[in-house]
């Protein structure tokens, strides 16, 4: 499903002005999906893209991005293809 509004409705998510813990993004570039991994029916984006999104996100996003980046450095064999 590529429509963020439909996806949010399907998951029962509600919009909020503050304290959001989920961000849904619609992408225009189909190449974005080249880096997706599917495991047991769940789609996962490349860790580097998650870090890039977190580092430029509001709130605690940058701190979460730094924590994930630290984990990536320490556990390269677990995530690098």
C-alpha positions as CSV (number, residue, x, y, z in Angstrom):
1,X,0.0,0.0,0.0
2,X,1.6,3.3,-1.1
3,X,-1.1,5.7,0.2
4,X,-0.1,7.0,3.6
5,X,-3.6,8.0,4.5
6,X,-5.1,4.6,3.7
7,X,-2.2,2.9,5.5
8,X,-2.7,5.0,8.6
9,X,-6.4,4.2,8.5
10,X,-5.7,0.4,8.1
11,X,-3.4,0.5,11.1
12,X,-5.8,2.6,13.2
13,X,-3.3,5.4,13.5
14,X,-4.5,8.9,14.6
15,X,-3.0,12.2,13.6
16,X,-1.5,14.4,16.3
17,X,0.2,17.8,16.5
18,X,2.7,16.7,19.2
19,X,4.2,13.5,20.6
20,X,3.9,11.5,17.4
21,X,5.7,8.2,17.5
22,X,5.0,7.1,13.9
23,X,5.8,8.9,10.7
24,X,4.4,7.7,7.4
25,X,6.0,8.9,4.2
26,X,4.9,8.6,0.6
27,X,7.9,8.4,-1.8
28,X,7.9,9.6,-5.4
29,X,11.0,7.7,-6.5
30,X,10.3,4.0,-7.1
31,X,14.1,3.4,-6.7
32,X,13.6,3.8,-3.0
33,X,12.0,0.4,-2.9
34,X,15.2,-1.2,-4.4
35,X,16.7,-1.2,-0.9
36,X,13.7,-2.9,0.8
37,X,14.2,-6.3,2.4
38,X,11.2,-8.6,3.0
39,X,11.4,-11.0,5.9
40,X,8.3,-13.1,6.9
41,X,6.1,-10.8,4.9
42,X,7.4,-7.6,6.6
43,X,9.1,-5.0,4.5
44,X,12.2,-3.4,5.9
45,X,14.0,-0.3,4.5
46,X,17.8,-0.2,4.5
47,X,19.2,0.9,7.9
48,X,21.1,3.8,6.3
49,X,17.9,5.3,5.1
50,X,16.4,5.0,8.5
51,X,19.4,6.8,10.0
52,X,19.1,9.6,7.4
53,X,15.4,10.0,8.1
54,X,16.0,10.1,11.9
55,X,18.9,12.5,11.7
56,X,16.7,15.0,9.9
57,X,13.5,14.4,12.0
58,X,12.1,16.6,14.7
59,X,12.0,15.8,18.4
60,X,14.2,12.9,19.5
61,X,14.8,11.7,16.0
62,X,18.4,13.0,15.8
63,X,19.3,11.3,19.1
64,X,17.7,8.0,17.9
65,X,19.6,8.4,14.6
66,X,22.9,8.8,16.4
67,X,22.1,5.7,18.6
68,X,21.3,3.6,15.5
69,X,24.4,4.8,13.7
70,X,26.5,3.7,16.7
71,X,24.8,0.3,16.7
72,X,25.5,0.1,12.9
73,X,29.2,0.8,13.5
74,X,29.4,-1.8,16.2
75,X,27.3,-4.5,14.4
76,X,28.2,-4.1,10.7
77,X,28.1,-7.8,10.0
78,X,24.4,-7.9,11.1
79,X,23.0,-5.3,8.7
80,X,25.4,-4.9,5.8
81,X,24.6,-6.9,2.7
